[in-house]
Amino acid sequence: MEHGNISKHSTFYAVGLSYKKADAEMRGKFSLDDNAKSNVLTQAQAEGIEALIVTSTCNRTEIYGFAQHPFQLIKLLCENSQGTVEDFQKVAYVYKNQEAVSHMFRVGTGLDSQILGDFEIISQIKSAFVESKSRHLVNAFMERLVNAVIQASKRIKNETEISSGATSVSFAAVRYIFNNVEDIANKNILLFGTGKIGRNTCENLVKHTKHEQITLINRTKDKAERLARKLDVIVKDYVDLQLEIQKADVLVVATGAQNPTVDKAILNLKKPLLILDLSIPKNVNENVQGVEGVTLVHMDHLSQMTDETLENRKKHIPAAEAIIEEIKDEFIAWTKQRKFAPTIHALKEKLNSIKEGELNVQRKKLANFDEEQAELISARIIQKITNHFANHLKDDNTMVDESIEWIEKIFQIETTSK
């Protein structure tokens, strides 16, 4: 895989945006819920895209896939989100071929995460792959690549300490509460939303506070009740949200809604309120900051908090990168071999055909022709010749496409798969 292509007409790309250049508001525009992701896949099939997976988390939205031009993938993203092409050009990135491969490795292993060593993204990549495979939107390249990234993620998790210590958005939220709210042991905490971050935050809060301090509200009450039974916390109906906010000292919002669910219209406060918005898109309207006594903190601020845990994790980056390089090199070697294997096979057939023609001539010319010996010697010569060509094509410095073209031209051979 000199350039990472599977065919001459399709190129592997990674297109998307992340916390690095896109703020929470912009990431919210491009976020894709399950329905939007499904629409992307359906549209990709209709447009004849060979292979594609799509992921969308609070920190990034990405499409990995094959296309003749990256705009095919950018168009899919923009047409199924609130983002525009102009927005995309300002904050997004496009990686091609080996750069795209390297990017997926860094993302899937937590090296590109907003909080270093966060392995949540690998489960998103797995889920995205399973969904695409169920729709026949993966090929051998994509399957091998995703499996290689999963393998790298497992090894890094098991062989390094890059994910050691408790640090995540939910942990950072709890730490922020404890560092900034006086007398927390006697304060009321309201958690609105039971998505992944909401559940993790609730679990962290339960570990460090009294259960009766925590109230849980979710639009779908049975989800809240399941979590409440597990963690022994109080559940209230969604219709009680405004009343419960009045009682709260801390409000943690972690819903999956596409539009703000909390704004100043529902805040009728009698005491100060700290609001932590852990949602993407933002679920707390900025106008709440106009209400006296309200402090609003978004997850981007929490993610920037560094501590000894994160500093310790940074020490393990070189070890993690070494594992990535090892597995990535194996993947690159596989793709390279997969690309030139049909040419080597065709070359061998061509040489065997030349051999058979020459042996037929010698049979007629020589009365005492030793066919078994001639067959053995010529087979060994053919194997040595094809090995030389294979080793040349495996070399990192070889221009594979040009070499394949040259071999096919010289030996007048054609291959059906490139």
PEWODA-V470083 format. One record per backbone hydrogen bond with DSSP energy under -1.0 kcal/mol. CO is the residue of the C=O (numbers start at 1). NH is the residue of the N-H. Records with the same first field share a line. If there is no record, write none. Layout:
BEGIN
CO->NH ; NH
END
This chain:
BEGIN
11->67
12->97
13->65
14->95
15->63
16->93
17->61
18->21 ; 22
23->27
24->28
25->29
26->30
29->82
33->37
34->38
35->39
36->40
37->41
38->42
39->43
40->44
41->45
42->46
43->47
44->49
45->48
51->66
53->64
55->62
59->19
60->57
61->17
62->55
63->15
64->53
65->13
67->11
69->72
70->73 ; 74
71->75
72->76
73->77
74->78
75->79
84->88
85->89
86->90
87->91
88->92
93->16
95->14
96->99
97->101
98->102
99->103
100->104
101->105
102->106
103->107
104->108
105->109
106->111 ; 112
107->110
110->117
115->118
120->124
121->125
122->126
123->127
124->128
125->129
126->130
127->131
128->132
129->133
130->134
132->137
133->136
137->52
139->143
140->144
141->145
142->146
143->147
144->148
145->149
146->150
147->151
148->152
149->153
150->154
151->155
152->156
153->157
154->158
155->159
156->160
161->164
168->172
169->173
170->174
171->175
172->176
173->177
174->178
175->179
176->180
177->181
183->186
184->187
188->249 ; 250
189->215
190->252
191->217
192->254
195->199
196->200
197->201
198->202
199->203
200->204
201->205
202->206
203->207
205->209
210->213
211->214
213->189
214->234
215->191
216->236
217->193
220->224
221->225
222->226
223->227
224->228
225->229
226->230
227->231
228->232 ; 233
234->216
237->240
238->241
240->244
241->245
242->246
243->247
244->248
249->274
250->190
251->276
252->192
253->278
254->195
262->285
263->266
264->267
273->295
274->251
275->297
276->253
277->299
283->261 ; 262
285->288
286->289
287->290
288->291
291->294
293->273
295->275
297->277
298->301 ; 302
299->303
302->305
307->311
308->312
309->313
310->314
313->316
314->317
316->320
317->321
318->322
319->323
320->324
321->325
322->326
323->327
324->328
325->329
326->330
327->331
328->332
329->333
330->334
331->335
332->336
333->337
334->338
335->339
336->340
337->341
340->344
341->345
342->346
343->347
344->348
345->349
346->350
347->351
348->352
349->353
350->354
351->355
352->356
353->357
354->358
355->359
356->360
357->361
358->362
359->363
360->364
361->365
362->366
369->371
370->374
371->375
372->376
373->377
374->378
375->379
376->380
377->381
378->382
379->383
380->384
381->385
382->386
383->387
384->388
385->389
386->390
387->391
388->392
389->393
390->394
391->395
395->398
398->400
399->403
400->404
401->405
402->406
403->407
404->408
405->409
406->410
407->411
408->413
END
